[in-house]
Amino acid sequence: MRLGVNVPNFGPGTDPGVLRGWAKTVEGLGFDLLMVSDHVVVTDDVAVEYPAPFYEPFTTLSWLAGITDRVRLGTTVLVVPYRDPLLVARMAANLNDLSGGRFVLGVGVGWAKQEFAKLGVPFERRGRLTDDYLGEIRAAWANTGDYRAGHIPIWVGGNSEAAIRRTKAFGDVWHPLHCTVDWLAAAVERTKPEALAPRIALRLTEEPITGTERIAGEGTIDQVIDDLHRISAFGAETVLLDTYTGDPANTLEPENAWQALATVAANWKEAQ
């Protein structure tokens, strides 16, 4: 099982130099994948947790592709209804081509009502639009040689039954977000996805966290490594580690996150 990192492409501490530092750290520590998130308009509901500056994912990943050599690059998750599907198909195909086949398209339906309104996209139709647009993206890749897409894996984000259904209809990998290991075990047993790549928290603590509500990735390094072993046993191909706690001030001290990632990388390697 491979490990990846969700990199904050937003917040008061984020700038090109910090993003470069994230990329060099993630690749240098041996992680397999670097992913960033997506918002187009930083409306009030978005800004609470993901304030400006917010670096657009395709632009950011294209730049990071040029300063990395090995690490895969992706979105967790691109809000599909925000963009014309043919534009997404072309941008994804171009990024995959320019990066040497390293792109992963993680997708989702979105949640920020104010942002949908600002973009003139009907919030209540976001699920149907996502399905329709994913169909068009796949058709563009399949039928138009000009896109040169190769095989870009589509990871479908979300924990709902609709997300699981969408994965089976349009995706390659189910990408559930921030859940307990027990919930994930039950969901995998019930739905039997073809492939699995969850995004989990990374919150290292000195003392163990107990209780049934502890989400995967929270606790001591021993608890985190045990979570990774359990998720690996479910057949996960990749686990994405998310160091962001929801407090934008955390982006001012990326070194704390880098140290946590170094601890996981060293202990996971030792546990193999």
N, C-alpha and C positions, 0 to 999 in steps of 0.2 A: 504494500500500500504506500502510495506517495503522499507527501505533505505539501500544501501550498499555504499562501498567506494572503489575507485580504488587506490591502494597503489603503490607508485613508488618503483620498485624493481631494480633500476638503479641509476646512477649518483654519483657525488663525495661525497655526504653526506650519501650515503647508505652503511650500513654494517650490520652484524648480529644483533648488539645491537639495531640499529635504526629500523630494520625490526621487532624485538621483541617489540619495543616500539609502532610501528604502530599497530601490532596485539592486544596488550593489550589495546591500546586506542580505536580502532574500536570496539572491543568486550565490553570493559568497558562502552562505551557511549551508548550501546544498539543497535548498527547497526546490520543488519541481515547478511550482506555479505561482504567479503573481496576478492578483485580480483587483479591480477597482470597481466602484459603484457608479450609479448614474442618477443625475437630476439635471434637468435643462434649465428650469427657473427656480431660483432659491426663494420660494414664497415663504410666508411666515410659518406655515406648518412644517416645511422642510428645514428652515433655519434653526429651529429649536435644537436639533441634534446634528444637522449637517450644514453648518453655516458657510458663507463665502469666505475665501475664494473656493469655488467648486470647479475643478478641472474636468472638462468634458472627456469621457472615457476613450473614445476612438482617437482623439488628438493626443491624449496623454500616453496611451499604449503605443501609438505609432512612434512617438518620441522615445519611449523606454525601449522599444524594440531595437533602436539604433545604438543604445548604450548597454545592451545585454547581449549575451551570446547563446545561452542554453535554456534559460527559464521560459516556460510557457506563459502566455499572457491572456487575460480574459476579463470578462465582466460579471460581476455578482451584485446585482443583476441589471442588465439593460432593460429599461421599461419599454416594452415593445410598442404600445400604442402611441408613443410620443413621436415616432418618426415614420415616414413613408417606408414601406417594406422593401421597395426596390432600392432605396437609398441605403438602408441597413444591409441588404444583400451585397451591394457593391462595396461599401466601406469595410464590411467584414471580410469579403473576399480579397480586397486589396491589402488589408492589414495582414491577413494570413499569408499572402504571397510575399509581401515585403519582409515579413519576419521569418521566412523560411518554414512556414507551416506550423507556427507555434501558437495560433490563436484558438481560444475557446470562447464560444458565444453563450454566456449564461443569460437567461431571460426571465422576466417576470411581468406581472400585470400592473404593478404599481399600487400606491396607496394614498398619495398626497392629493386630496380633493382640490385644494387651491391651485396647485400646479396644473392639474388637468384643466381646470377652468381657464387659467391664464393661457394655456396652449390651445384652447378651443376644442378639446377632446372630451367626449361624453364619458364621465366617470362610470356611470352605470352600465356602459357597454364595453368596459375595458377587457373583460374576459373573452367576449365574442371577438373583439378586435384583435386581441392577442392570438387567438386561434386562427383567424383569417390571415393575419399578417405572417404568422409562422409558415402557413401553407404557401403563401406567395414567395417568401424567402427561399424555402426549399425548392420551389418550382424554378425560381430564377437560377439558382445554383445548378440545377439538374439540366436545364434546357438552354442555357445561354453560355456558350464557350467563353465569351468575353469576360465573364466573371472570374474565371480561373480559381474557383473556390477550393478545389481539392476536396478533402473531407474535413469540414469544420464541425467539431462536435457541438451539439446544442444541449446545454444543461438547463433544465427547467426548474426554476426556484419556487419554493413555497411548500407549506406543510399541509395544505388542504387536499381534500379528495379531488377537487378540480385540478390542482397542480399534478397530482399523480396521473389522472386521466390524460392531461395535456402532455405529460412526458411520454406516455405510451403512444399517443397519436402523432406527436410532432418532434419529440426529443430523442436524445441518445442516453441521457443520464438524468436521474432524479437528484435534485440539489436542495434538500430540506435545510432549514435555517434554525439555528439556536434551539435545540430541544434536549430533553433528557435522553440518556442512553436507553433507558427502559422504553420510553415512547418510541424511539427509533427502532428498537428491536421488534416491538409489536407491529409497527407500521410495515416494516420489511417482511415480516412473516405473513401479514395479511395481504399485502399488495404484490409482493414478489417482483420488484422492479428489475428490468434487464441490467441496469448498472446504477451505482450509487456513489454520490460524492457530496457528503454533507458539509455545511459550514458550521463550525462550532466556535464557542468562545475560547479565549485564552486568558484566564485570570488566575495567575499563580498566587498562592497564599502560603504563609508559613505553617498554619495549622490546618488540619483537614476540615473540609466542609461536609457536614452530614445532613441527612434528610432526603426525602424522595424528590424534592423539588430542585435539587442541585442539577444544573444543566451541564451537559458535556463540556469539558475543558475548564471548568472551575475547580479550584482546590490546589492541593500540593502537587508537586511534580510527579509524585508517585500516583496520585489519583488521575492526573492528566494522561500519563503513559498507560495506565490501566484502561482509561476510556478509549484510547487509540487502539489498544489491543482488542477490546470488545467490538469496536466498530469495524476493525479489520476482519474479525470473524464473521460479520454480516456480509462480507464480500465487497466492501467499499473499495473502489479503485483509487480514490483520492480523498483526503480530508483537508478542508480549508480552515486555517486558524485565523480567528478574528480578534485582534488585540484591542479594538476600539470599545470603550466602556459606555459610550453615549454622552460623555462629557467632552465638549469641544476643546476644553483646556488641555486635555491629554495630548492633542496634536502638537502642543508646544514643547513636549518632552519625548520625542520619538525614541531617544536612547533607552528609555525604560522598556518600551515594547521590544526593541532590538535585543536587549539583554534577556527578556523572557523567551524570545524565539531562539536565541543561542542555547539557552538551558534546555528547551524542548529538543532542539536538533541533536545536541550532544547525548541526551538521555535516550532518545528514540534510537539513535545509531547504536548505542551500547546495548539496548534491549533486543536488537535483532539477532 
